[in-house]
Amino acid sequence: MLETNCDVQLDSRRLIVGELQLSSGVLVVVSGLGGAGLGVVRQDDGAAGAGVTHHRHLHGAHALAHPHHALAEREDSGVVVVQDGHRGDQGLDQASFGGGARLVALEHPLGVSDTQVQQPHEEMLVLLEDVEDFRDGLKLMLLLEVISGERLPKPERGKMRVHKINNVNKALDFIASKGVKLVSIGAEEIVDGNAKMTLGMIWTIILRFAIQDISVEETSAKEGLLLWCQRKTAPYKNVNVQNFHISWKDGLAFNALIHRHRPDLIDYDSLRKDDPVTNLNNAFEVAEKHLDIPKMLDAEDIVNTARPDEKAIMTYVSSFYHAFSGAQKAETAANRICKVLAVNQENEQMMEDYEKLASDLLEWIRRTIPWLENRTQEKTVNDMQAKQEDFRDYRCVHKPPKVQEKCQLEISFNTLQTKLRLSSRPAFMPSEGRMVSDINGAWHTLEGAEKGYEEWILSEIRRLERLEHLAEKFHQKAAIHESWTDGKEAMLTQKDYETSTLSEVKALLKKHEAFESDLAAHQDRVEQIAAIAQELNELDYYDSASVNTRCQKICDQWDVLGALTQSRKESLERTEKQLESIDELYLEYAKRAAPFNNWMEGAMEDLQDMFIVHNIEEIQGLITAHEQFKSTLPEANKEREAIQAIQAEVQKIAQSNGIKLSGANPYTTITPESIDNKWEKAMQMVPQRDSALQEELNKQNSNDTLRAKFATQANAVGAYIQAKMEEIGRISIEMNGTLEDQLTNLKDYQDTIISYQPEINTLEGDHQLIQEALIFDNQYTSYTMEHLRVGWEQLLTTIARTINEVENQILTRDAKGISQEQLFEYRASFNHFDKDHSGALQAEEFKACLISLGYDVENDKQVGAPGEEEVTVRPASRRAERRHCQDYDILIHRHNVVRFSF
């Protein structure tokens, strides 16, 4: 059983890091400031006396010729620890200590003085006081063993010169074997006590073993030591190490090295560069007291010497290097011991972990195998797939960690065995049944169960997939069939043909024939559904009950569809024949109803016609035509009844066969109701037409009486006005006598005409009655009231104008002095050339009239002022008028020529 005791003790003498209690003894490590070592101390039960121990040296650090290499002794526990490896004069690997004796190797402090080589110490057994001490070769060999850490050949014990030379030669041969060339140094010179040769040899040894081993970044020993000093002292002010002589005179470099590694020993900031002796003594004393580095140099000698001894300083500085690097090595050795302890603890832990991991793994295998050997069948693929998923989950989730544990178990077992074998420990033997072979066997059984379980799952899945495929196929075909049959019963049981037309029924028949073809095509699917259901029953499908129920429902529904299909076909064919008969009646109805309807519409238009007549003859013609129309009504009524009988026959057929007519004749929009309505309306219009014609006849008789009365009066008035107009024309031409006589006669004539005004007023009254009666023509007279009114006004106007002209002639005559005879002459010429009695002369007529009056129209070009107003002389009216001629204007006033121009 492994027990550890990490008892750490630190003082200026030694450092006990720890000890390991083993069955064969105690392993102890001790580290001091000068070096480190470890060994196994074994309690020898057979030794004489209690407390006797034996020490087997395992490893020793470099012994740097330190005068204070300590030995650790624990006499109370029977444990003795040797810090540095020593051997006796016989080179034995066993140190026997009694009476407190210690064996210490001392390095000669060369360079300090040639006589001061003894370092007083109460623990010294062998002292090197002078170079004479090396003459016999024994101490030289001991020095080489201590400083090199290697064993030299067994020295010769004789005291003769030859024995001394042989011992020195052994030392020199060892030095030469390390690659050190000793030029001009022989054994005889050393034996003879040649101080120069002896000191040279010692310096060479120091360079080889104390300084040459110093290597920093592949430099030489001296350069390496210098570089080490430079790096360690670089952060310090006033320190610039460039060599091993004057760079160390002020003592700051020594203090910097100590402060860099042990800042608790020196207050560097208190040092002064101008006090080198104090600085050097401070460094030497601290090194000797706390670092076990002897005082090899003298402060006054260094300060008072212009160039201090380089070799002495290098030797002393190398002590610092080995002291500080030795502490690091001691720590490394301690770490190694702790590592050994940790390795043993780790081994013990690995054993415990292996036992626990093996037990857990075997227990997991024991629980898993029954689960893998379970062969309980499931009903559905999903359930089996769930098992497969569980198995995959086992493979992907649960097993991989166990595989890792098994691999880790094997690795741990092999690693543990290797570590035990390398440390010469007995092989690890697990508990019974937990060997790697036992675990592999259990694991092999587990994998066999896995393989069988996986194969069973796959076979079950294939079997259930077959069943699921058949079931899915059944349900798919059943769903397709049910989707196809959905609504088919409702379609086959509907009686849409009862309200359909013949064309619609024929279309329904065609559609039904197509459905029958589709029904026959689906017969195979129904048979397949039944066959799949039978196969599922034979394979003992878990849901066979629902499959059978669904299959039976499909078969029953199929039989119902067949019966309904036949029934609908018979109904459609029967309805088709009945609708064909109705269609023929509809056609006959349309052929007879259309002309009759047109006749009624024409008759109603005639009866409603707003007739306009102007005389009795026209109204008599309308009455005669109306009487003829009434004579055709009995025959028309018979036609109407025949048409209604056709419609009644249609209704009879429809009612007797349960046909619901849509109410519309496909051949006509004329309904029996519209025919009856129009007939009744026409019969109501006949007496209304009779009454209207009779009223109009009475009105035309009254109008004819008004026409005759007006015509009698108008003819009389018209003849009177015509006679008077002719008479006044003759009077104006044939009047004789003076103008005053003519004026008197004309006024008397005017009074006679005005006295006829009452007759005109009477005629106006009759005309008003005619206007109110809306009479616009009169076959009894050619006169209209407007014509007579204009003639009457013209008659009055003509008489008044003639009287006015005579009065104007009288005034002209009186004003211009024209005689009555001249006036008559002008008038006579004018009347002569007025051939058409229009009262106006054409240009040539007027020119001839002027010539007849004695005017020369060809010679005179202009008479009177230019630009005279153009006028036409109208003697008949006796007033000045304008007359346009081609080349001249003439102004005549009351038959007197005022001026004229051509």
Sequence and secondary structure as in RCSB ss.txt:
>XXXX:A:sequence
MLETNCDVQLDSRRLIVGELQLSSGVLVVVSGLGGAGLGVVRQDDGAAGAGVTHHRHLHGAHALAHPHHALAERE
DSGVVVVQDGHRGDQGLDQASFGGGARLVALEHPLGVSDTQVQQPHEEMLVLLEDVEDFRDGLKLMLLLEVISGE
RLPKPERGKMRVHKINNVNKALDFIASKGVKLVSIGAEEIVDGNAKMTLGMIWTIILRFAIQDISVEETSAKEGL
LLWCQRKTAPYKNVNVQNFHISWKDGLAFNALIHRHRPDLIDYDSLRKDDPVTNLNNAFEVAEKHLDIPKMLDAE
DIVNTARPDEKAIMTYVSSFYHAFSGAQKAETAANRICKVLAVNQENEQMMEDYEKLASDLLEWIRRTIPWLENR
TQEKTVNDMQAKQEDFRDYRCVHKPPKVQEKCQLEISFNTLQTKLRLSSRPAFMPSEGRMVSDINGAWHTLEGAE
KGYEEWILSEIRRLERLEHLAEKFHQKAAIHESWTDGKEAMLTQKDYETSTLSEVKALLKKHEAFESDLAAHQDR
VEQIAAIAQELNELDYYDSASVNTRCQKICDQWDVLGALTQSRKESLERTEKQLESIDELYLEYAKRAAPFNNWM
EGAMEDLQDMFIVHNIEEIQGLITAHEQFKSTLPEANKEREAIQAIQAEVQKIAQSNGIKLSGANPYTTITPESI
DNKWEKAMQMVPQRDSALQEELNKQNSNDTLRAKFATQANAVGAYIQAKMEEIGRISIEMNGTLEDQLTNLKDYQ
DTIISYQPEINTLEGDHQLIQEALIFDNQYTSYTMEHLRVGWEQLLTTIARTINEVENQILTRDAKGISQEQLFE
YRASFNHFDKDHSGALQAEEFKACLISLGYDVENDKQVGAPGEEEVTVRPASRRAERRHCQDYDILIHRHNVVRF
SF
>XXXX:A:secstr
  EEE   EE SS EEEEEEEETTEEEEEEEETTEEEEEEEEE TTSSSTT EEEEEEEE      TT   EEET
TTTEEE SS    TT  S     TT         TTT SS      TT SS   SGGGGTTSHHHHHHHHHHH  
         SHHHHHHHHHHHHHHHHHTT   TT  HHHHHTT HHHHHHHHHHHIIIIIITT  STT  HHHHH
HHHHHHHHTTSTT    SSSGGGTTSHHHHHHHHHH TTT  GGG  TT HHHHHHHHHHHHHHHS     S HH
HHHHSSS  HHHHHHHHHHHHHHHHHHHHHHHHHHHHHHHHHHHHHHHHHHHHHHHHHHHHHHHHHHHHHHHT  
   SSHHHHHHHHHHHHHIIIIIHHHHHHHHHHHHHHHHHHHHHHHHTT       TT SHHHHHHHHHHHHHHH
HHHHHHHHHHHHHHHHHHHHHHHHHHHHHHHHHHHTTHHHHHH  GGGG  HHHHHHHHHHHHHHHHHHHHTHHH
HHHHHHHHHHHHHTT TTHHHHHHHHHHHHHHHHHHHHHHHHHHHHHHHHHHHHHHHHHHHHHHHHHHHHHHHHH
HHHHHHHT     SSHHHHHHHHHHHHHHHHTHHHHHHHHHHHHHHHHHHHHHHHHHT    S  TT S  HHHH
HHHHHHHHHHHHHHHHHHHHHHHHHHHHHHHHHHHHHHHHHHHHHHHHHHHHHHHHHHH  S HHHHHHHHHHHH
HHHHTTHHHHHHHHHHHHHHHHTT    TT S  HHHHHHHHHHHHHHHHHHHHHHHHHHHHHHHH   HHHHHH
HHHHHHHH TT SS   HHHHHHHHHHTT  TTT  B S TT     EEGGGTEE     SS EEEEETTEEEEE
E 
